[in-house]
Amino acid sequence: MKFTYLLIDFFTVLVPFVFSFHPRIKFYKHWPALFPAMILTGIIFIGWDMYFTQLKIWGFNPAYLTGFYMGNLPVEEVLFFFCIPYSCIFTYACFNVLFKKRLSERAILVISTVLIVLSVFMVIRFSTQYYTVYTFASLAILLFIAQYFLKVNWLSIFYITYLALLLPFFIVNGLLTGTGLEAPVVWYSPVHIINLRMLTIPFEDIFYGMDLILLNMIIYAFLIKKKLQTTKYSAGIGATSSNNANSNKNS
């Protein structure tokens, strides 16, 4: 079916988009930070995708595609880098509002450190498998930046969110890699993966997804923080001006 991949994109983002206008979440108010984050991240990942497609590290089954392309990528693959992050960041925003309990700083540090060490090990151990190396090298760098350089305060909800998203991940990625279908929508060269699969899903895909969402989160959270700082600064200027005006009036 030529609309398979397009429908996967559509249904992935449909519910999050509709509920973006829920009065308790009001996720649409985060669009000014979200859309630039998705665009910047999308440029990086689409470039990565095009390069790997050219090298035939992975490819796409035309039987499940509409036939429209951007460069060497089907348009459905390009949409993937916007639909998936939208849904995931929406889920993060929901969890951030609904769940007040957070992981301890020690637990977050342990999780980040374990993931970084695992990633470095995977890069060294599977140095000839391009998908494995790029995926885990990216994860190590992004986690190091978030945990140790930026020292962000949102990793607790990020880890909880990503754990919760593994179920829909297995459904969506399972379909894309051939679970329940006659053939995969996206195929992988066995030369460039470690060939450990969960059903039809390459092991690397779990961490590739984390790369994608983590980079979106870093940019998104930075823009949210910058907006809040700007708002507070503007409010401070307004309050100072008002106080000065009152002082002059009283004088």
C-alpha positions, 0 to 999 in steps of 0.5 A: 500500500503506497500510503503506509508510511504516510499514514504512520506519520499521520496517525503518530502526530494526530492525537498529540496535535489535537490535544495540543489545545487542551486547556490544561496543557496548552501545548500550542503556546510552546510552538515558538520554541518547538518549531525552531527546535524541530527545524534545526534538528530536522536539518541535521538528521535529514542530512544524516539520513541522506548520507546513509541512504546514499551509502545504502546503509538503509533504504526504503521500499517503494511499495509503501511510499507515495513516490514523492522525494526530497533529494534521495529521501521519500517525503514520508521520511522527511515528515518522520523527523517532524511528526515523531519529535512533535509527538514526543515533546508533546508527551514530555510537556504532558508529563511535566504538567501531570507528574510532580515526582522527579528522579533524584539528582543522583539517579539522573547522574547514574542513568546519564553516566551509564548511558554515556559509558555504554555508548562509548563501549559500543563505539569502540566495540563495533567501530566498523558498523557505521549505524552503530558508531554514529548512533552511540557517538551522538548519544554520548556527546548529547548526553554529556552536553546535557548532563555535564555542560549545560546541567539541564534540569529536565532530564528526569522527565525526559528519561521517564517520558522516553521510557513511557514512549518505548511502547508506541516506539515498538509499534511505529518502528515495528511497522516501519521495519516490517512487523506485520507487513510482507516486507519492511518499509525501511530496510537496513544493511546487515553490514552496518548494524550489530544485527541484534533485533527486537522482533524486526527492530534493530537495537540501534533504533532505540538509541537513534530515537533517543538522539533525535528527541534529545537534540530536540529537547536541548534546543526546545528547552533552551528556547523556552528558558530564553523566552522566560528570561526575556519575559522576566527582564521585560517585566523588570524593566516595566516595573522599574519604569513604573516605579520611577514614574511614580517617584517622579509624580510623588516628587 
